[in-house]
């Protein structure tokens, strides 16, 4: 199943409350995310907001949809190079803050007309510049501090406030055109009947159509599979007559030439159509 914005958000939300290390009277940027992201091990003890987003993406199976970096500016450039950067929020988007988006970053889990609601690492709830953990945040959409948003290319699309992306979710799949039903012609069946009888089997006239009827007769229990050979011989005729009797036909209506009514009754049950 394809990864969704909800999958990434669920991973991030589960980290809310996590705190980095504390030493010598200060929070020290020592955290669990850098060592767990291949290629970013070096970033431990450093600002880790972008590393946190990379970790969440990796844990959710969306590593290829977000930049793997400890740098906010690199993250902005990554999305812009792919034509997936917007000034409008989107659920699951990576939001960037500060000049050029290079100061701070997080994940958007919701938005409204005025605010964005985010999950951010290496931040706090006091407003100071010293981040210490993972928090839920509420930020103004139009604050000068809010720079823009990178849109991961989720297979199922992304819910966005951007008019250019409002209909980004793929259009509902158009079901394939129904495969035309096979056609059995009454005239062909009667031609086969006239030519193939009196032998039980052997001659084949319009074998493809005869086989469709025989397959149905086998399924109905009137013909042994060994006689379903494309020849309208005496075995097939007897089976079709038995079917006709089973649907209430009697006398001359239940024997001899094949009619549209009886053939149509069989066709309706077995997925083909009848023409004269």
Rosetta blueprint (number, residue, H / E / L):
1 X L
2 X L
3 X L
4 X L
5 X H
6 X H
7 X H
8 X H
9 X H
10 X H
11 X H
12 X H
13 X H
14 X L
15 X L
16 X L
17 X L
18 X L
19 X E
20 X L
21 X L
22 X E
23 X E
24 X L
25 X L
26 X E
27 X E
28 X L
29 X L
30 X L
31 X L
32 X L
33 X H
34 X H
35 X H
36 X H
37 X L
38 X L
39 X L
40 X L
41 X H
42 X H
43 X H
44 X L
45 X L
46 X L
47 X L
48 X L
49 X H
50 X H
51 X H
52 X H
53 X H
54 X H
55 X H
56 X H
57 X H
58 X H
59 X H
60 X L
61 X L
62 X L
63 X H
64 X H
65 X H
66 X L
67 X L
68 X L
69 X L
70 X L
71 X L
72 X H
73 X H
74 X H
75 X H
76 X H
77 X H
78 X H
79 X H
80 X H
81 X H
82 X L
83 X L
84 X L
85 X E
86 X E
87 X L
88 X L
89 X L
90 X E
91 X L
92 X L
93 X L
94 X E
95 X E
96 X E
97 X E
98 X L
99 X H
100 X H
101 X H
102 X L
103 X L
104 X E
105 X E
106 X E
107 X E
108 X E
109 X E
110 X E
111 X E
112 X L
113 X L
114 X L
115 X E
116 X E
117 X E
118 X E
119 X E
120 X E
121 X E
122 X E
123 X E
124 X L
125 X L
126 X L
127 X L
128 X L
129 X L
130 X L
131 X L
132 X L
133 X E
134 X E
135 X E
136 X E
137 X E
138 X E
139 X E
140 X E
141 X L
142 X L
143 X L
144 X L
145 X L
146 X E
147 X E
148 X E
149 X E
150 X E
151 X L
152 X L
153 X L
154 X L
155 X L
156 X L
157 X L
158 X L
159 X L
160 X E
161 X L
162 X L
163 X L
164 X L
165 X L
166 X L
167 X L
168 X L
169 X L
170 X L
171 X L
172 X L
173 X L
174 X L
175 X L
176 X L
177 X L
178 X L
179 X L
180 X L
181 X L
182 X E
183 X E
184 X E
185 X E
186 X H
187 X H
188 X H
189 X H
190 X H
191 X H
192 X H
193 X H
194 X H
195 X H
196 X H
197 X L
198 X L
199 X L
200 X L
201 X L
202 X L
203 X L
204 X L
205 X L
206 X L
207 X H
208 X H
209 X H
210 X H
211 X H
212 X H
213 X H
214 X H
215 X H
216 X H
217 X H
218 X H
219 X H
220 X H
221 X L
222 X L
223 X L
224 X L
225 X H
226 X H
227 X H
228 X L
229 X L
230 X L
231 X L
232 X L
233 X L
234 X H
235 X H
236 X H
237 X H
238 X H
239 X H
240 X H
241 X H
242 X H
243 X H
244 X H
245 X H
246 X H
247 X L
248 X L
249 X L
250 X L
251 X H
252 X H
253 X H
254 X H
255 X L
256 X L
257 X L
258 X L
259 X L
260 X H
261 X H
262 X H
263 X H
264 X H
265 X H
266 X H
267 X H
268 X H
269 X H
270 X H
271 X L
272 X E
273 X E
274 X E
275 X E
276 X L
